[in-house]
Amino acid sequence: MFESILVPLDGSELAESALDAALELKIKLGARLLLVRSVEPASHHLVQAPGVFESPSAAVANVEMIQKMVEAEQSEAHSYLDAVHTRLDGGSDIEALVVEGDAAQVIVEMAEQHKVGLIVMSSHGRGGLGRLVFGSVADAVLRQSHVPVLLLRLEDEKKDS
């Protein structure tokens, strides 16, 4: 049933906190791991760039600059996943993918495309106003995914004090 497990990573300690549980499941179930990192598409940066279309020359310069930013982000994402793969002493049973797009959408689509049996991810455990203000990739994945999701909830440090 769980031949493959997807773990979304964004470079944060929070996201990586799901790796221990995913590795334990991988070993116990004899599953493969699919590490996924999403990067924002160029169109997202274009929308946010001020004055991007003020003149034709500004548009060309801004589009080129944004394309370089996206390429740098993709390169960093590949380097990061390669480092995680090495740290996990991963062989052929651990695959790493960098995919352009919205994080939640990428997670759901990759889970379906790669026929994973389980998504393992962590969350801040924000509720109420925090969730309303910040939104949550985990919430979106839970709502959209047809694949079971193991959500490891990490409480805010403020709640512990």
N, C-alpha and C positions, 0 to 999 in steps of 0.2 A: 504493500500500500504506500509506504513512504520510501520509495526507491531513490528519490531526489528531494533535497531540502534547499530552499532558496533563503539566503540571508542578505537583506539589503544593507549596504554600508554607505555612509556619507562622510567618513573620515573622523567622526566624533567618537569619543570614549563611550558615549551612550549607545550608539549603534553597535560598536564592537562588543558591548557587554552581552550581546546575544550570541556571540561566537562560542562561548563555553557550552551553553545548552545545545547549540546546533552540533558542535563537535561530539558531545556525549551521545546525542541521538544518532549521528552519523555512524559512530562506532557500534552502538547497540543494535542498530537496524541494518547495518551494512549498506548505508545509503551514500549517494554522491552529494556533494555540496555545490551549490551554484551561488557564487558571490556576485552581487549586482550593485553597480553604482550608476546613478543617473546624473546627467549634466544638463544644464539648461540649454535649450536650443537657441540659435542665433536670433530667431524672431522675438524671443523673450527679452533679450538685451536691446534689440532695436526699439521695442515699444518703450523701454525705460530710458533710453538715451535722449537727453534734452537737445532740441534743435537738430535732430538727426536729418530732417528733410528741409532745412531752411533754404538751401540752394543745392543745385545738382552736384557741385564739387564737394560740398559738405556731406551730402548723402553718400557719395562714393568713398570719401575718407572715413566716415563713420562706419560704413558697412565693412570696409577692409579692417578697421581697428577692431570691430566687434568679432569678425571672423577669426582674427588672431587671438582674441581673448578666449573664444570658444575652443580653438585648437589647443591653447595653453591649458585650459581647464580639462580637456579630454586627455592630454598628455599627463597631467598631474594625476588624474583619476586612474589611468592605466598604471602609472608608477606606484600609486598607493595600493591598488589591488594586487600588483605583483609582489609588493612588500608583505602584504597580509598573507598571500599564498605561500611565500617563502617562510614566513614566521610560523605558519600552521604546518610546515613541513609537508605541504600538499603535493600529491602526485597527480596521476591522471583522474583520480576520483574527486578532485576539486577544480572547478572551472570558474573563471572570473570574466565578467562582461561589463563593459561600459556602454551605456545606452543613452541617447539624447532624448530628453522629454521630461514631462512632469513626473516627479518621484513616485507618487502613488500609482499613476497610470502605468509607468514603466514596470513597477513591481508586479502589478496585476497581469499585465500583458506578458511579461517574461515567465511568470508562473504558468500561464496557460500555454504559451508557445513551447516551453521546455517540459511540459507535463509533470511539473513538480507535485509532490504529494503533500507538502507542508511548507509554509512560510514561517520563519522564526525571526522575530524582530522585537526591539525594545521600544518603550515609550516613557515619556517623562511622568506620566500619571497625572497630568494636569486635568483639573475638572473645572466646571463652571466658567467663570470669566476668563481664566487662563486659556482654556480650550477655545472659547469664543474669539478671543483676541488673536491667538497664535495659530489657531487651526491645528490640525494634526494629520500628518501623513498616515500614521497608524489608524486613525479613525476612518480615513478615506479607504485604506486597504481593507479594513474590516467590512466596510459597507459594500465595496465593489467586488471583492474576491470570491470566486467559486471554489477556491482551494482553502482548506483549513489553515488558520493562522494561530500560532503560538505567540502570544503577546506577553513579553516580560516587562512588567511594570516597575519602573524605577521611580520611587517617590522623590519629590523635591526635598533637598537638604533642609529647607526651612521647617518642614513638618517634623523633622527629627529633633529639633532644638526646643 
